[in-house]
């Protein structure tokens, strides 16, 4: 959340802030998927659908 706050408060592109958020979101997404799959038995296909739906609904048109 702190990295996202830093990224969103920048008035222009700041490479280190952008890439920090990209890496952290990738790691957190992987951890969430692993927890859903390994702990709760959610199939990978279902978690993929959940994340896809979440990304699609967050789209700005």
Predicted model as a PDB file, atoms N, CA, C, CB and O in Angstrom, pLDDT in the B-factor column:
MODEL        1                                                                  
ATOM      1  N   UNK A   1       0.825  -1.184   0.000  1.00 91.00           N  
ATOM      2  CA  UNK A   1       0.000   0.000   0.000  1.00 91.00           C  
ATOM      3  C   UNK A   1       0.874   1.254   0.000  1.00 91.00           C  
ATOM      4  CB  UNK A   1      -0.941  -0.005   1.206  1.00 91.00           C  
ATOM      5  O   UNK A   1       0.543   2.248  -0.646  1.00 91.00           O  
ATOM      6  N   UNK A   2       1.968   1.202   0.713  1.00 95.00           N  
ATOM      7  CA  UNK A   2       2.867   2.358   0.747  1.00 95.00           C  
ATOM      8  C   UNK A   2       3.464   2.611  -0.628  1.00 95.00           C  
ATOM      9  CB  UNK A   2       3.988   2.144   1.779  1.00 95.00           C  
ATOM     10  O   UNK A   2       3.548   3.756  -1.074  1.00 95.00           O  
ATOM     11  N   UNK A   3       3.879   1.537  -1.302  1.00 94.00           N  
ATOM     12  CA  UNK A   3       4.449   1.684  -2.646  1.00 94.00           C  
ATOM     13  C   UNK A   3       3.410   2.244  -3.613  1.00 94.00           C  
ATOM     14  CB  UNK A   3       4.978   0.331  -3.161  1.00 94.00           C  
ATOM     15  O   UNK A   3       3.740   3.085  -4.449  1.00 94.00           O  
ATOM     16  N   UNK A   4       2.167   1.792  -3.513  1.00 91.00           N  
ATOM     17  CA  UNK A   4       1.107   2.330  -4.368  1.00 91.00           C  
ATOM     18  C   UNK A   4       0.865   3.805  -4.074  1.00 91.00           C  
ATOM     19  CB  UNK A   4      -0.192   1.536  -4.177  1.00 91.00           C  
ATOM     20  O   UNK A   4       0.664   4.597  -4.995  1.00 91.00           O  
ATOM     21  N   UNK A   5       0.883   4.174  -2.811  1.00 93.00           N  
ATOM     22  CA  UNK A   5       0.690   5.578  -2.445  1.00 93.00           C  
ATOM     23  C   UNK A   5       1.809   6.437  -3.023  1.00 93.00           C  
ATOM     24  CB  UNK A   5       0.631   5.737  -0.914  1.00 93.00           C  
ATOM     25  O   UNK A   5       1.561   7.532  -3.528  1.00 93.00           O  
ATOM     26  N   UNK A   6       3.030   5.943  -2.947  1.00 94.00           N  
ATOM     27  CA  UNK A   6       4.161   6.681  -3.529  1.00 94.00           C  
ATOM     28  C   UNK A   6       3.958   6.830  -5.028  1.00 94.00           C  
ATOM     29  CB  UNK A   6       5.507   5.963  -3.235  1.00 94.00           C  
ATOM     30  O   UNK A   6       4.132   7.918  -5.578  1.00 94.00           O  
ATOM     31  N   UNK A   7       3.591   5.740  -5.688  1.00 93.00           N  
ATOM     32  CA  UNK A   7       3.400   5.767  -7.143  1.00 93.00           C  
ATOM     33  C   UNK A   7       2.296   6.751  -7.535  1.00 93.00           C  
ATOM     34  CB  UNK A   7       3.062   4.359  -7.665  1.00 93.00           C  
ATOM     35  O   UNK A   7       2.473   7.526  -8.475  1.00 93.00           O  
ATOM     36  N   UNK A   8       1.184   6.732  -6.845  1.00 92.00           N  
ATOM     37  CA  UNK A   8       0.043   7.571  -7.217  1.00 92.00           C  
ATOM     38  C   UNK A   8       0.241   9.049  -6.882  1.00 92.00           C  
ATOM     39  CB  UNK A   8      -1.195   7.069  -6.531  1.00 92.00           C  
ATOM     40  O   UNK A   8      -0.455   9.905  -7.429  1.00 92.00           O  
ATOM     41  N   UNK A   9       1.173   9.351  -5.996  1.00 95.00           N  
ATOM     42  CA  UNK A   9       1.408  10.756  -5.659  1.00 95.00           C  
ATOM     43  C   UNK A   9       2.448  11.418  -6.556  1.00 95.00           C  
ATOM     44  CB  UNK A   9       1.843  10.868  -4.222  1.00 95.00           C  
ATOM     45  O   UNK A   9       2.640  12.632  -6.485  1.00 95.00           O  
ATOM     46  N   UNK A  10       3.115  10.642  -7.393  1.00 94.00           N  
ATOM     47  CA  UNK A  10       4.106  11.216  -8.319  1.00 94.00           C  
ATOM     48  C   UNK A  10       3.378  11.957  -9.432  1.00 94.00           C  
ATOM     49  CB  UNK A  10       5.035  10.106  -8.914  1.00 94.00           C  
ATOM     50  O   UNK A  10       2.386  11.460  -9.965  1.00 94.00           O  
ATOM     51  N   UNK A  11       3.856  13.120  -9.778  1.00 94.00           N  
ATOM     52  CA  UNK A  11       3.253  13.916 -10.849  1.00 94.00           C  
ATOM     53  C   UNK A  11       3.732  13.478 -12.232  1.00 94.00           C  
ATOM     54  CB  UNK A  11       3.565  15.389 -10.642  1.00 94.00           C  
ATOM     55  O   UNK A  11       3.091  13.776 -13.239  1.00 94.00           O  
ATOM     56  N   UNK A  12       4.852  12.775 -12.274  1.00 95.00           N  
ATOM     57  CA  UNK A  12       5.393  12.281 -13.534  1.00 95.00           C  
ATOM     58  C   UNK A  12       5.954  10.881 -13.314  1.00 95.00           C  
ATOM     59  CB  UNK A  12       6.488  13.238 -14.088  1.00 95.00           C  
ATOM     60  O   UNK A  12       6.003  10.383 -12.189  1.00 95.00           O  
ATOM     61  N   UNK A  13       6.373  10.264 -14.403  1.00 95.00           N  
ATOM     62  CA  UNK A  13       6.908   8.901 -14.347  1.00 95.00           C  
ATOM     63  C   UNK A  13       8.208   8.872 -13.550  1.00 95.00           C  
ATOM     64  CB  UNK A  13       7.141   8.349 -15.768  1.00 95.00           C  
ATOM     65  O   UNK A  13       9.166   9.578 -13.866  1.00 95.00           O  
ATOM     66  N   UNK A  14       8.219   8.044 -12.516  1.00 95.00           N  
ATOM     67  CA  UNK A  14       9.422   7.830 -11.706  1.00 95.00           C  
ATOM     68  C   UNK A  14       9.730   6.337 -11.787  1.00 95.00           C  
ATOM     69  CB  UNK A  14       9.224   8.313 -10.193  1.00 95.00           C  
ATOM     70  O   UNK A  14       9.033   5.524 -11.180  1.00 95.00           O  
ATOM     71  N   UNK A  15      10.779   5.973 -12.541  1.00 96.00           N  
ATOM     72  CA  UNK A  15      11.025   4.544 -12.806  1.00 96.00           C  
ATOM     73  C   UNK A  15      11.091   3.660 -11.564  1.00 96.00           C  
ATOM     74  CB  UNK A  15      12.299   4.399 -13.558  1.00 96.00           C  
ATOM     75  O   UNK A  15      10.472   2.596 -11.536  1.00 96.00           O  
ATOM     76  N   UNK A  16      11.824   4.076 -10.544  1.00 96.00           N  
ATOM     77  CA  UNK A  16      11.960   3.191  -9.386  1.00 96.00           C  
ATOM     78  C   UNK A  16      10.629   2.968  -8.693  1.00 96.00           C  
ATOM     79  CB  UNK A  16      12.964   3.764  -8.397  1.00 96.00           C  
ATOM     80  O   UNK A  16      10.372   1.865  -8.211  1.00 96.00           O  
ATOM     81  N   UNK A  17       9.775   3.976  -8.630  1.00 95.00           N  
ATOM     82  CA  UNK A  17       8.465   3.822  -7.978  1.00 95.00           C  
ATOM     83  C   UNK A  17       7.570   2.906  -8.800  1.00 95.00           C  
ATOM     84  CB  UNK A  17       7.784   5.198  -7.782  1.00 95.00           C  
ATOM     85  O   UNK A  17       6.894   2.034  -8.254  1.00 95.00           O  
ATOM     86  N   UNK A  18       7.568   3.106 -10.109  1.00 95.00           N  
ATOM     87  CA  UNK A  18       6.760   2.275 -11.001  1.00 95.00           C  
ATOM     88  C   UNK A  18       7.163   0.805 -10.892  1.00 95.00           C  
ATOM     89  CB  UNK A  18       6.900   2.757 -12.455  1.00 95.00           C  
ATOM     90  O   UNK A  18       6.315  -0.065 -10.691  1.00 95.00           O  
ATOM     91  N   UNK A  19       8.462   0.536 -11.024  1.00 97.00           N  
ATOM     92  CA  UNK A  19       8.915  -0.851 -11.023  1.00 97.00           C  
ATOM     93  C   UNK A  19       8.802  -1.501  -9.658  1.00 97.00           C  
ATOM     94  CB  UNK A  19      10.336  -0.926 -11.498  1.00 97.00           C  
ATOM     95  O   UNK A  19       8.624  -2.716  -9.565  1.00 97.00           O  
ATOM     96  N   UNK A  20       8.901  -0.715  -8.599  1.00 96.00           N  
ATOM     97  CA  UNK A  20       8.676  -1.261  -7.262  1.00 96.00           C  
ATOM     98  C   UNK A  20       7.252  -1.786  -7.141  1.00 96.00           C  
ATOM     99  CB  UNK A  20       8.949  -0.193  -6.182  1.00 96.00           C  
ATOM    100  O   UNK A  20       7.030  -2.879  -6.621  1.00 96.00           O  
ATOM    101  N   UNK A  21       6.291  -1.011  -7.620  1.00 94.00           N  
ATOM    102  CA  UNK A  21       4.893  -1.433  -7.583  1.00 94.00           C  
ATOM    103  C   UNK A  21       4.683  -2.671  -8.455  1.00 94.00           C  
ATOM    104  CB  UNK A  21       3.971  -0.289  -8.048  1.00 94.00           C  
ATOM    105  O   UNK A  21       3.981  -3.596  -8.047  1.00 94.00           O  
ATOM    106  N   UNK A  22       5.274  -2.703  -9.641  1.00 94.00           N  
ATOM    107  CA  UNK A  22       5.132  -3.864 -10.529  1.00 94.00           C  
ATOM    108  C   UNK A  22       5.649  -5.128  -9.851  1.00 94.00           C  
ATOM    109  CB  UNK A  22       5.886  -3.628 -11.854  1.00 94.00           C  
ATOM    110  O   UNK A  22       4.981  -6.162  -9.877  1.00 94.00           O  
ATOM    111  N   UNK A  23       6.814  -5.055  -9.254  1.00 96.00           N  
ATOM    112  CA  UNK A  23       7.402  -6.235  -8.599  1.00 96.00           C  
ATOM    113  C   UNK A  23       6.568  -6.669  -7.391  1.00 96.00           C  
ATOM    114  CB  UNK A  23       8.852  -5.938  -8.157  1.00 96.00           C  
ATOM    115  O   UNK A  23       6.310  -7.858  -7.207  1.00 96.00           O  
ATOM    116  N   UNK A  24       6.150  -5.709  -6.575  1.00 95.00           N  
ATOM    117  CA  UNK A  24       5.367  -6.055  -5.381  1.00 95.00           C  
ATOM    118  C   UNK A  24       4.005  -6.641  -5.731  1.00 95.00           C  
ATOM    119  CB  UNK A  24       5.180  -4.826  -4.506  1.00 95.00           C  
ATOM    120  O   UNK A  24       3.562  -7.598  -5.095  1.00 95.00           O  
ATOM    121  N   UNK A  25       3.334  -6.077  -6.737  1.00 91.00           N  
ATOM    122  CA  UNK A  25       2.041  -6.624  -7.139  1.00 91.00           C  
ATOM    123  C   UNK A  25       2.205  -8.036  -7.694  1.00 91.00           C  
ATOM    124  CB  UNK A  25       1.372  -5.715  -8.184  1.00 91.00           C  
ATOM    125  O   UNK A  25       1.366  -8.903  -7.447  1.00 91.00           O  
ATOM    126  N   UNK A  26       3.275  -8.268  -8.437  1.00 92.00           N  
ATOM    127  CA  UNK A  26       3.532  -9.612  -8.961  1.00 92.00           C  
ATOM    128  C   UNK A  26       3.740 -10.607  -7.825  1.00 92.00           C  
ATOM    129  CB  UNK A  26       4.758  -9.604  -9.887  1.00 92.00           C  
ATOM    130  O   UNK A  26       3.186 -11.706  -7.845  1.00 92.00           O  
ATOM    131  N   UNK A  27       4.537 -10.219  -6.843  1.00 95.00           N  
ATOM    132  CA  UNK A  27       4.817 -11.113  -5.717  1.00 95.00           C  
ATOM    133  C   UNK A  27       3.556 -11.372  -4.888  1.00 95.00           C  
ATOM    134  CB  UNK A  27       5.920 -10.518  -4.826  1.00 95.00           C  
ATOM    135  O   UNK A  27       3.276 -12.514  -4.523  1.00 95.00           O  
ATOM    136  N   UNK A  28       2.807 -10.327  -4.596  1.00 93.00           N  
ATOM    137  CA  UNK A  28       1.593 -10.475  -3.788  1.00 93.00           C  
ATOM    138  C   UNK A  28       0.554 -11.312  -4.533  1.00 93.00           C  
ATOM    139  CB  UNK A  28       1.007  -9.090  -3.429  1.00 93.00           C  
ATOM    140  O   UNK A  28      -0.097 -12.166  -3.932  1.00 93.00           O  
ATOM    141  N   UNK A  29       0.395 -11.074  -5.836  1.00 89.00           N  
ATOM    142  CA  UNK A  29      -0.542 -11.872  -6.629  1.00 89.00           C  
ATOM    143  C   UNK A  29      -0.187 -13.347  -6.609  1.00 89.00           C  
ATOM    144  CB  UNK A  29      -0.575 -11.374  -8.062  1.00 89.00           C  
ATOM    145  O   UNK A  29      -1.064 -14.203  -6.495  1.00 89.00           O  
ATOM    146  N   UNK A  30       1.103 -13.642  -6.720  1.00 92.00           N  
ATOM    147  CA  UNK A  30       1.555 -15.029  -6.667  1.00 92.00           C  
ATOM    148  C   UNK A  30       1.280 -15.640  -5.301  1.00 92.00           C  
ATOM    149  CB  UNK A  30       3.044 -15.119  -6.993  1.00 92.00           C  
ATOM    150  O   UNK A  30       0.837 -16.785  -5.212  1.00 92.00           O  
ATOM    151  N   UNK A  31       1.537 -14.894  -4.246  1.00 94.00           N  
ATOM    152  CA  UNK A  31       1.282 -15.402  -2.894  1.00 94.00           C  
ATOM    153  C   UNK A  31      -0.203 -15.667  -2.665  1.00 94.00           C  
ATOM    154  CB  UNK A  31       1.798 -14.411  -1.849  1.00 94.00           C  
ATOM    155  O   UNK A  31      -0.572 -16.686  -2.083  1.00 94.00           O  
ATOM    156  N   UNK A  32      -1.050 -14.755  -3.122  1.00 92.00           N  
ATOM    157  CA  UNK A  32      -2.492 -14.946  -2.963  1.00 92.00           C  
ATOM    158  C   UNK A  32      -2.952 -16.188  -3.716  1.00 92.00           C  
ATOM    159  CB  UNK A  32      -3.260 -13.708  -3.458  1.00 92.00           C  
ATOM    160  O   UNK A  32      -3.741 -16.978  -3.198  1.00 92.00           O  
ATOM    161  N   UNK A  33      -2.456 -16.358  -4.940  1.00 92.00           N  
ATOM    162  CA  UNK A  33      -2.811 -17.540  -5.722  1.00 92.00           C  
ATOM    163  C   UNK A  33      -2.343 -18.817  -5.035  1.00 92.00           C  
ATOM    164  CB  UNK A  33      -2.211 -17.450  -7.125  1.00 92.00           C  
ATOM    165  O   UNK A  33      -3.082 -19.800  -4.982  1.00 92.00           O  
ATOM    166  N   UNK A  34      -1.121 -18.807  -4.509  1.00 94.00           N  
ATOM    167  CA  UNK A  34      -0.602 -19.983  -3.800  1.00 94.00           C  
ATOM    168  C   UNK A  34      -1.453 -20.313  -2.578  1.00 94.00           C  
ATOM    169  CB  UNK A  34       0.853 -19.752  -3.375  1.00 94.00           C  
ATOM    170  O   UNK A  34      -1.743 -21.481  -2.321  1.00 94.00           O  
ATOM    171  N   UNK A  35      -1.852 -19.298  -1.828  1.00 95.00           N  
ATOM    172  CA  UNK A  35      -2.688 -19.528  -0.641  1.00 95.00           C  
ATOM    173  C   UNK A  35      -4.041 -20.102  -1.047  1.00 95.00           C  
ATOM    174  CB  UNK A  35      -2.883 -18.216   0.154  1.00 95.00           C  
ATOM    175  O   UNK A  35      -4.522 -21.064  -0.447  1.00 95.00           O  
ATOM    176  N   UNK A  36      -4.654 -19.502  -2.074  1.00 94.00           N  
ATOM    177  CA  UNK A  36      -5.953 -20.010  -2.530  1.00 94.00           C  
ATOM    178  C   UNK A  36      -5.854 -21.462  -2.988  1.00 94.00           C  
ATOM    179  CB  UNK A  36      -6.496 -19.141  -3.670  1.00 94.00           C  
ATOM    180  O   UNK A  36      -6.720 -22.280  -2.676  1.00 94.00           O  
ATOM    181  N   UNK A  37      -4.798 -21.774  -3.726  1.00 94.00           N  
ATOM    182  CA  UNK A  37      -4.642 -23.121  -4.283  1.00 94.00           C  
ATOM    183  C   UNK A  37      -4.239 -24.136  -3.220  1.00 94.00           C  
ATOM    184  CB  UNK A  37      -3.607 -23.109  -5.398  1.00 94.00           C  
ATOM    185  O   UNK A  37      -4.865 -25.188  -3.088  1.00 94.00           O  
ATOM    186  N   UNK A  38      -3.195 -23.816  -2.464  1.00 96.00           N  
ATOM    187  CA  UNK A  38      -2.634 -24.788  -1.517  1.00 96.00           C  
ATOM    188  C   UNK A  38      -3.436 -24.923  -0.230  1.00 96.00           C  
ATOM    189  CB  UNK A  38      -1.228 -24.405  -1.177  1.00 96.00           C  
ATOM    190  O   UNK A  38      -3.581 -26.030   0.287  1.00 96.00           O  
ATOM    191  N   UNK A  39      -3.951 -23.835   0.289  1.00 96.00           N  
ATOM    192  CA  UNK A  39      -4.650 -23.867   1.577  1.00 96.00           C  
ATOM    193  C   UNK A  39      -6.136 -24.159   1.427  1.00 96.00           C  
ATOM    194  CB  UNK A  39      -4.465 -22.551   2.298  1.00 96.00           C  
ATOM    195  O   UNK A  39      -6.708 -24.945   2.182  1.00 96.00           O  
ATOM    196  N   UNK A  40      -6.756 -23.508   0.434  1.00 96.00           N  
ATOM    197  CA  UNK A  40      -8.204 -23.610   0.305  1.00 96.00           C  
ATOM    198  C   UNK A  40      -8.649 -24.524  -0.830  1.00 96.00           C  
ATOM    199  CB  UNK A  40      -8.784 -22.250   0.101  1.00 96.00           C  
ATOM    200  O   UNK A  40      -9.847 -24.736  -1.020  1.00 96.00           O  
ATOM    201  N   UNK A  41      -7.703 -25.063  -1.581  1.00 96.00           N  
ATOM    202  CA  UNK A  41      -8.038 -26.016  -2.637  1.00 96.00           C  
ATOM    203  C   UNK A  41      -8.724 -25.408  -3.846  1.00 96.00           C  
ATOM    204  CB  UNK A  41      -8.903 -27.073  -2.084  1.00 96.00           C  
ATOM    205  O   UNK A  41      -9.379 -26.119  -4.609  1.00 96.00           O  
ATOM    206  N   UNK A  42      -8.584 -24.102  -4.031  1.00 95.00           N  
ATOM    207  CA  UNK A  42      -9.193 -23.441  -5.188  1.00 95.00           C  
ATOM    208  C   UNK A  42      -8.362 -23.774  -6.427  1.00 95.00           C  
ATOM    209  CB  UNK A  42      -9.287 -21.885  -4.972  1.00 95.00           C  
ATOM    210  O   UNK A  42      -7.150 -23.559  -6.429  1.00 95.00           O  
ATOM    211  N   UNK A  43      -8.994 -24.295  -7.478  1.00 96.00           N  
ATOM    212  CA  UNK A  43      -8.231 -24.602  -8.693  1.00 96.00           C  
ATOM    213  C   UNK A  43      -7.615 -23.325  -9.288  1.00 96.00           C  
ATOM    214  CB  UNK A  43      -9.141 -25.295  -9.739  1.00 96.00           C  
ATOM    215  O   UNK A  43      -8.177 -22.235  -9.185  1.00 96.00           O  
ATOM    216  N   UNK A  44      -6.452 -23.496  -9.909  1.00 94.00           N  
ATOM    217  CA  UNK A  44      -5.750 -22.362 -10.511  1.00 94.00           C  
ATOM    218  C   UNK A  44      -6.636 -21.673 -11.555  1.00 94.00           C  
ATOM    219  CB  UNK A  44      -4.425 -22.828 -11.156  1.00 94.00           C  
ATOM    220  O   UNK A  44      -6.599 -20.450 -11.688  1.00 94.00           O  
ATOM    221  N   UNK A  45      -7.419 -22.443 -12.281  1.00 94.00           N  
ATOM    222  CA  UNK A  45      -8.295 -21.860 -13.298  1.00 94.00           C  
ATOM    223  C   UNK A  45      -9.319 -20.906 -12.672  1.00 94.00           C  
ATOM    224  CB  UNK A  45      -9.017 -22.971 -14.074  1.00 94.00           C  
ATOM    225  O   UNK A  45      -9.656 -19.874 -13.254  1.00 94.00           O  
ATOM    226  N   UNK A  46      -9.803 -21.260 -11.494  1.00 94.00           N  
ATOM    227  CA  UNK A  46     -10.793 -20.413 -10.808  1.00 94.00           C  
ATOM    228  C   UNK A  46     -10.131 -19.130 -10.313  1.00 94.00           C  
ATOM    229  CB  UNK A  46     -11.444 -21.177  -9.619  1.00 94.00           C  
ATOM    230  O   UNK A  46     -10.679 -18.043 -10.493  1.00 94.00           O  
ATOM    231  N   UNK A  47      -8.954 -19.247  -9.690  1.00 91.00           N  
ATOM    232  CA  UNK A  47      -8.275 -18.040  -9.212  1.00 91.00           C  
ATOM    233  C   UNK A  47      -7.882 -17.145 -10.382  1.00 91.00           C  
ATOM    234  CB  UNK A  47      -7.029 -18.410  -8.384  1.00 91.00           C  
ATOM    235  O   UNK A  47      -7.906 -15.921 -10.257  1.00 91.00           O  
ATOM    236  N   UNK A  48      -7.521 -17.737 -11.515  1.00 90.00           N  
ATOM    237  CA  UNK A  48      -7.220 -16.946 -12.711  1.00 90.00           C  
ATOM    238  C   UNK A  48      -8.454 -16.176 -13.152  1.00 90.00           C  
ATOM    239  CB  UNK A  48      -6.716 -17.851 -13.854  1.00 90.00           C  
ATOM    240  O   UNK A  48      -8.361 -15.000 -13.504  1.00 90.00           O  
ATOM    241  N   UNK A  49      -9.599 -16.826 -13.137  1.00 90.00           N  
ATOM    242  CA  UNK A  49     -10.845 -16.158 -13.495  1.00 90.00           C  
ATOM    243  C   UNK A  49     -11.181 -15.028 -12.545  1.00 90.00           C  
ATOM    244  CB  UNK A  49     -11.977 -17.150 -13.523  1.00 90.00           C  
ATOM    245  O   UNK A  49     -11.653 -13.974 -12.970  1.00 90.00           O  
ATOM    246  N   UNK A  50     -10.941 -15.241 -11.255  1.00 86.00           N  
ATOM    247  CA  UNK A  50     -11.205 -14.205 -10.252  1.00 86.00           C  
ATOM    248  C   UNK A  50     -10.327 -12.983 -10.504  1.00 86.00           C  
ATOM    249  CB  UNK A  50     -10.965 -14.751  -8.827  1.00 86.00           C  
ATOM    250  O   UNK A  50     -10.812 -11.851 -10.498  1.00 86.00           O  
ATOM    251  N   UNK A  51      -9.031 -13.215 -10.724  1.00 86.00           N  
ATOM    252  CA  UNK A  51      -8.120 -12.100 -10.984  1.00 86.00           C  
ATOM    253  C   UNK A  51      -8.451 -11.406 -12.298  1.00 86.00           C  
ATOM    254  CB  UNK A  51      -6.675 -12.589 -11.004  1.00 86.00           C  
ATOM    255  O   UNK A  51      -8.371 -10.181 -12.391  1.00 86.00           O  
ATOM    256  N   UNK A  52      -8.820 -12.175 -13.306  1.00 87.00           N  
ATOM    257  CA  UNK A  52      -9.187 -11.587 -14.596  1.00 87.00           C  
ATOM    258  C   UNK A  52     -10.422 -10.710 -14.449  1.00 87.00           C  
ATOM    259  CB  UNK A  52      -9.438 -12.686 -15.645  1.00 87.00           C  
ATOM    260  O   UNK A  52     -10.466  -9.602 -14.984  1.00 87.00           O  
ATOM    261  N   UNK A  53     -11.413 -11.195 -13.733  1.00 87.00           N  
ATOM    262  CA  UNK A  53     -12.623 -10.412 -13.485  1.00 87.00           C  
ATOM    263  C   UNK A  53     -12.283  -9.133 -12.724  1.00 87.00           C  
ATOM    264  CB  UNK A  53     -13.657 -11.245 -12.700  1.00 87.00           C  
ATOM    265  O   UNK A  53     -12.796  -8.058 -13.038  1.00 87.00           O  
ATOM    266  N   UNK A  54     -11.414  -9.258 -11.717  1.00 82.00           N  
ATOM    267  CA  UNK A  54     -11.013  -8.087 -10.933  1.00 82.00           C  
ATOM    268  C   UNK A  54     -10.303  -7.053 -11.763  1.00 82.00           C  
ATOM    269  CB  UNK A  54     -10.131  -8.499  -9.796  1.00 82.00           C  
ATOM    270  O   UNK A  54     -10.530  -5.854 -11.598  1.00 82.00           O  
ATOM    271  N   UNK A  55      -9.441  -7.501 -12.658  1.00 80.00           N  
ATOM    272  CA  UNK A  55      -8.738  -6.566 -13.538  1.00 80.00           C  
ATOM    273  C   UNK A  55      -9.706  -5.922 -14.522  1.00 80.00           C  
ATOM    274  CB  UNK A  55      -7.611  -7.282 -14.296  1.00 80.00           C  
ATOM    275  O   UNK A  55      -9.610  -4.728 -14.806  1.00 80.00           O  
ATOM    276  N   UNK A  56     -10.629  -6.710 -15.035  1.00 75.00           N  
ATOM    277  CA  UNK A  56     -11.566  -6.203 -16.041  1.00 75.00           C  
ATOM    278  C   UNK A  56     -12.514  -5.177 -15.426  1.00 75.00           C  
ATOM    279  CB  UNK A  56     -12.368  -7.362 -16.664  1.00 75.00           C  
ATOM    280  O   UNK A  56     -12.847  -4.184 -16.074  1.00 75.00           O  
ATOM    281  N   UNK A  57     -12.948  -5.398 -14.203  1.00 73.00           N  
ATOM    282  CA  UNK A  57     -13.896  -4.469 -13.578  1.00 73.00           C  
ATOM    283  C   UNK A  57     -13.215  -3.194 -13.117  1.00 73.00           C  
ATOM    284  CB  UNK A  57     -14.587  -5.134 -12.400  1.00 73.00           C  
ATOM    285  O   UNK A  57     -13.884  -2.190 -12.870  1.00 73.00           O  
ATOM    286  N   UNK A  58     -11.906  -3.218 -13.000  1.00 62.00           N  
ATOM    287  CA  UNK A  58     -11.181  -2.027 -12.592  1.00 62.00           C  
ATOM    288  C   UNK A  58     -10.792  -1.142 -13.760  1.00 62.00           C  
ATOM    289  CB  UNK A  58      -9.958  -2.414 -11.834  1.00 62.00           C  
ATOM    290  O   UNK A  58     -10.129  -0.121 -13.577  1.00 62.00           O  
ATOM    291  N   UNK A  59     -11.196  -1.522 -14.946  1.00 61.00           N  
ATOM    292  CA  UNK A  59     -10.817  -0.819 -16.165  1.00 61.00           C  
ATOM    293  C   UNK A  59     -11.533   0.535 -16.263  1.00 61.00           C  
ATOM    294  CB  UNK A  59     -11.136  -1.683 -17.398  1.00 61.00           C  
ATOM    295  O   UNK A  59     -12.720   0.655 -15.957  1.00 61.00           O  
ATOM    296  N   UNK A  60     -10.789   1.530 -16.692  1.00 56.00           N  
ATOM    297  CA  UNK A  60     -11.348   2.854 -16.907  1.00 56.00           C  
ATOM    298  C   UNK A  60     -11.677   2.993 -18.386  1.00 56.00           C  
ATOM    299  CB  UNK A  60     -10.366   3.971 -16.439  1.00 56.00           C  
ATOM    300  O   UNK A  60     -10.820   2.767 -19.239  1.00 56.00           O  
ATOM    301  N   UNK A  61     -12.923   3.367 -18.692  1.00 54.00           N  
ATOM    302  CA  UNK A  61     -13.306   3.499 -20.097  1.00 54.00           C  
ATOM    303  C   UNK A  61     -13.574   4.936 -20.459  1.00 54.00           C  
ATOM    304  CB  UNK A  61     -14.525   2.659 -20.399  1.00 54.00           C  
ATOM    305  O   UNK A  61     -13.909   5.231 -21.606  1.00 54.00           O  
TER     306      UNK A  61                                                      
ENDMDL                                                                          
END                                                                             
